[in-house]
Amino acid sequence: MTYSFDKIIDRRGTDSLKYDLAAKRGMPEDIIPLWVADMDFPAPPEVLEALVEKSRHGIFGYSDTIGDDYFNALADWYASRFNWHLSPKWLVKTPGVVFAICTAIRALTEEGDAVLIQEPVYYPFAGSVRANNRNLVVNELVYRDGRYYIDFDDFEDKIARNRVRLFILCSPHNPVGRVWSEEELAAMGEICLKYGVKVVADEIHADFVYPGYRHHVFETIRPEFADMTITCTAPTKTFNLAGLQISNVFISNTELRKKFKQELEKTGYSQPNIMGLVACKAAYRYGAQWLEDLKSYLVSNLALVRDFLAQELPSVRLVEPEGTYLLWLDFRALDLPDKELNDLIVQKAGLWLNAGPMFGAGGEGFQRINIGCPAATLQKALERLKKAFR
Ligand SMILES: Cc1ncc(COP(=O)(O)O)c(C=O)c1O
């Protein structure tokens, strides 16, 4: 490995949500935070160098991606890894994927319209639908023999009965870790096509897929899918840049793009943060080797959790992930109400995870743990869990 991820870097006192909110929220002082989805690793050195160089220049005036370099870095990344061939005019930059989802909801639906999501899912999906006064419709994922599946009959039935206008797809799926197969994506897309449902495809975790799996960009599966889809991407999970607030949204359909841009204009947002642009370009251009090494490291962190649970805590079941650095743990064999389970994890084990019910229907009895940290931190967290449950 060219890059190492073992070093423990103290993030306390850096205004980090993951670390510095603990005291404010009444958590124990020495809590190990493995909740929000950022990693305890510095970004690729090439990204840091680009940011330092920009800082040295010292002028942070209004900026945008005037030349082709930025787009070309993205286009090369998606063409070589996902066989997705982008056109510069499809690109709309936003300060984040959740921002883009909210914008898409307002652009493509009216107040009171039905929007479909698949719970348990990243909680801002439901939050964005509700905050925009849309009607939340849930196609609950089915957990069977340690794996999650889509109930396609329910998917179609919910769309038809509620006259769903928009579907927010999470692919790969946070928190259940599924990397949807081409067949599954095609089946969902065909149903959306049949009922005229537009799709927001949140593919922010696309770069984190474990060996043996492949991420398919939803809109590449059929030309008709591209025509009804807004695809949200970002370098922020892949390269650990969440605080730099940059995401790249691709909309090939001219009418959808126009509506999205009109809605964006209403927010008053125009040029992105220059540091986000600098980091994004450097990451996609020079970050490939770093990402490969990071993925190997995550594979070994995943093995650490898998082996530890099997040997030391067999009543806690790992839902084997196909993608993402977020693991979904099944604590239901312990038969504890969620509040008690949470108290035990926070107060006794001194761990800050994400409690399953946050993710909506089907989250009860589960917890999400973020393995984007040095192995020593993870080992310590697992030991604490064992001690608390003993
Ligand atoms: C599925 C998913 N979408 C979006 C986000 C956040 O994206 P952003 O910070 O760009 O709003 C996350 C972060 O965890 C996520 O897991």
The ligand as a MOL file (V3000), in Angstrom:
LIG
                    3D

  0  0  0     0  0            999 V3000
M  V30 BEGIN CTAB
M  V30 COUNTS 16 16 0 0 0
M  V30 BEGIN ATOM
M  V30 1 C -26.8120 8.4190 0.8660 0
M  V30 2 C -26.2540 9.7460 1.2690 0
M  V30 3 N -26.5830 10.8430 0.5790 0
M  V30 4 C -26.1020 12.0700 0.8950 0
M  V30 5 C -25.2500 12.2300 1.9610 0
M  V30 6 C -24.7590 13.6020 2.3380 0
M  V30 7 O -24.3890 14.3080 1.2480 0
M  V30 8 P -24.0610 15.8680 1.3710 0
M  V30 9 O -23.1470 16.0480 2.5320 0
M  V30 10 O -23.4260 16.1620 0.0520 0
M  V30 11 O -25.3800 16.5460 1.5360 0
M  V30 12 C -24.8660 11.1070 2.7160 0
M  V30 13 C -23.9850 11.2730 3.8780 0
M  V30 14 O -23.8730 10.4260 4.7050 0
M  V30 15 C -25.3780 9.8420 2.3570 0
M  V30 16 O -25.0500 8.7340 3.0320 0
M  V30 END ATOM
M  V30 BEGIN BOND
M  V30 1 1 1 2
M  V30 2 1 2 3
M  V30 3 2 2 15
M  V30 4 2 3 4
M  V30 5 1 4 5
M  V30 6 1 5 6
M  V30 7 2 5 12
M  V30 8 1 6 7
M  V30 9 1 7 8
M  V30 10 2 8 9
M  V30 11 1 8 10
M  V30 12 1 8 11
M  V30 13 1 12 13
M  V30 14 1 12 15
M  V30 15 2 13 14
M  V30 16 1 15 16
M  V30 END BOND
M  V30 END CTAB
M  END
